[in-house]
Amino acid sequence: MREARLLTLLLLVVMSGCRAEPPPNYLRVEGSAPALQGAPASRATLVVFWASWCAPCREETPQLRALAEAPPEGLAVVVFSHDEAMKAVEDFLGGPAEAALHLRLDEGEAAARAFGVDKLPTSFLVVEGRLVARFQGPREWNSRAMRRLLEKLIREPSARLPASAD
């Protein structure tokens, strides 16, 4: 009897390694996204609010850099830094930010206010000018589960706006 329990336990442990990782948590959002001046032309944009002094932001940085360098089709990454000077960001990154991050300082936190950001890091997926998802806290941006989720959200048909009456 004990051997059967041990075998069952061993099978459960082995089988649990075969499970797909759970999808990352996010909040669905709707509405028009605030305008992003100088944003790259793409169907979708991951807008990330971040700072080099923020421990959770620092934690997600390697994953964010990897995603920005090889994003899913149709996705661009734009990072708004809450640092006071670009030098602080460059010191943390070990040099200028990769062009793929489209990193810029959020002077006066104007972009953060427009998106309603109250904590760092916070990210938004914008598809065709529409808010689709909000991600609060650090993420494993380059993980297989996150890439699949982003691809799925990007592929979904955008919400149809009601026809205006003429």
C-alpha positions as CSV (number, residue, x, y, z in Angstrom):
1,M,0.0,0.0,0.0
2,R,2.8,2.4,0.9
3,E,4.5,1.7,-2.4
4,A,1.3,2.5,-4.3
5,R,1.0,5.9,-2.5
6,L,4.7,6.6,-3.3
7,L,4.2,5.8,-6.9
8,T,1.1,7.9,-7.1
9,L,2.9,10.8,-5.5
10,L,5.8,10.4,-7.9
11,L,3.5,10.4,-10.9
12,L,1.7,13.6,-9.6
13,V,5.1,15.3,-9.3
14,V,6.2,14.3,-12.7
15,M,2.9,15.2,-14.3
16,S,2.8,18.6,-12.7
17,G,6.0,19.5,-14.6
18,C,4.0,19.0,-17.8
19,R,1.4,21.6,-17.1
20,A,1.4,24.8,-19.1
21,E,2.4,27.9,-17.2
22,P,-0.7,29.9,-16.1
23,P,-1.4,33.0,-18.2
24,P,-0.1,36.2,-16.6
25,N,-2.6,38.4,-14.6
26,Y,-3.9,41.5,-16.3
27,L,-6.9,43.7,-16.2
28,R,-9.0,44.3,-19.3
29,V,-9.5,47.9,-20.1
30,E,-11.4,49.8,-22.8
31,G,-11.4,53.2,-24.3
32,S,-9.2,55.4,-26.4
33,A,-5.6,55.5,-25.4
34,P,-3.9,58.8,-24.7
35,A,-1.9,60.1,-27.7
36,L,1.8,59.1,-27.7
37,Q,3.9,61.7,-29.5
38,G,6.7,60.2,-31.5
39,A,5.5,56.6,-30.9
40,P,6.7,54.0,-33.4
41,A,4.3,53.0,-36.2
42,S,2.8,49.7,-35.2
43,R,-0.5,48.0,-34.8
44,A,0.1,47.5,-31.1
45,T,2.2,49.3,-28.5
46,L,3.2,48.1,-25.0
47,V,3.4,51.3,-23.0
48,V,5.6,50.8,-19.9
49,F,5.9,53.2,-16.9
50,W,9.2,52.4,-15.2
51,A,12.1,53.9,-13.2
52,S,15.7,52.9,-12.6
53,W,15.3,53.4,-8.9
54,C,12.2,51.2,-8.6
55,A,13.2,47.7,-7.4
56,P,10.3,45.8,-9.2
57,C,11.1,47.8,-12.4
58,R,14.8,46.8,-12.2
59,E,13.6,43.1,-11.7
60,E,11.6,43.1,-15.0
61,T,14.2,45.0,-17.1
62,P,16.0,42.0,-18.6
63,Q,12.7,40.5,-19.7
64,L,11.5,43.9,-21.0
65,R,14.7,44.4,-23.0
66,A,14.4,41.0,-24.6
67,L,10.8,41.5,-25.6
68,A,11.6,44.9,-27.1
69,E,14.4,43.4,-29.1
70,A,12.3,40.6,-30.5
71,P,8.6,41.5,-30.1
72,P,5.7,39.6,-31.4
73,E,4.6,40.7,-34.9
74,G,3.0,44.1,-34.9
75,L,4.1,45.1,-31.4
76,A,6.4,48.0,-30.4
77,V,7.5,48.9,-26.8
78,V,7.6,52.4,-25.4
79,V,9.1,53.0,-22.0
80,F,8.3,56.1,-20.0
81,S,10.9,56.6,-17.2
82,H,10.1,58.4,-14.0
83,D,13.8,59.2,-13.5
84,E,14.8,62.8,-13.2
85,A,17.6,62.6,-15.7
86,M,18.5,60.2,-18.6
87,K,22.0,59.8,-17.0
88,A,20.4,57.8,-14.1
89,V,18.8,55.5,-16.6
90,E,22.0,55.1,-18.7
91,D,24.0,54.4,-15.5
92,F,21.5,51.6,-14.6
93,L,21.4,50.1,-18.1
94,G,25.2,50.4,-18.6
95,G,24.9,52.8,-21.5
96,P,22.2,54.3,-23.7
97,A,18.9,52.4,-23.9
98,E,18.3,50.1,-26.8
99,A,16.5,51.9,-29.6
100,A,13.8,49.2,-29.4
101,L,12.7,50.4,-26.0
102,H,11.8,53.9,-27.3
103,L,12.7,55.1,-23.8
104,R,11.9,58.6,-22.9
105,L,11.7,60.6,-19.6
106,D,8.1,61.2,-18.5
107,E,8.7,64.9,-17.6
108,G,6.3,66.1,-15.0
109,E,4.8,62.6,-15.2
110,A,2.3,63.9,-17.8
111,A,2.0,60.6,-19.6
112,A,1.5,58.7,-16.3
113,R,-1.3,61.0,-15.4
114,A,-2.9,60.6,-18.8
115,F,-2.9,56.8,-18.4
116,G,-3.9,56.9,-14.7
117,V,-0.7,55.3,-13.4
118,D,-0.4,55.3,-9.6
119,K,2.3,52.6,-9.1
120,L,5.5,51.5,-10.9
121,P,5.8,49.4,-12.9
122,T,2.5,49.7,-14.7
123,S,2.1,48.8,-18.4
124,F,-0.7,49.1,-20.9
125,L,-1.3,47.3,-24.2
126,V,-2.7,49.6,-26.8
127,V,-4.0,48.1,-30.0
128,E,-4.9,50.4,-32.9
129,G,-5.3,53.3,-30.5
130,R,-7.5,51.5,-28.1
131,L,-6.6,50.5,-24.5
132,V,-6.8,46.7,-24.2
133,A,-5.0,45.6,-21.1
134,R,-3.3,46.9,-17.9
135,F,-0.5,45.1,-16.2
136,Q,0.3,46.1,-12.7
137,G,3.7,45.2,-11.2
138,P,6.7,43.4,-12.7
139,R,6.3,40.9,-15.5
140,E,8.2,38.2,-17.2
141,W,7.7,40.0,-20.5
142,N,9.7,37.5,-22.6
143,S,8.2,34.3,-21.1
144,R,6.3,32.0,-23.4
145,A,3.1,32.6,-21.6
146,M,3.3,36.3,-21.7
147,R,4.3,36.3,-25.4
148,R,1.3,34.1,-26.2
149,L,-1.0,36.4,-24.2
150,L,0.3,39.5,-26.0
151,E,-0.1,37.8,-29.4
152,K,-3.7,36.8,-28.5
153,L,-4.6,40.3,-27.3
154,I,-3.1,41.9,-30.4
155,R,-5.0,39.5,-32.7
156,E,-8.4,40.1,-31.1
157,P,-10.7,42.3,-33.2
158,S,-10.7,45.8,-31.8
159,A,-13.9,47.0,-30.2
160,R,-16.3,48.5,-32.7
161,L,-17.4,52.0,-32.0
162,P,-21.1,52.8,-32.4
163,A,-21.8,54.5,-35.7
164,S,-22.3,58.2,-35.3
165,A,-25.6,59.7,-36.3
166,D,-25.4,62.2,-39.1
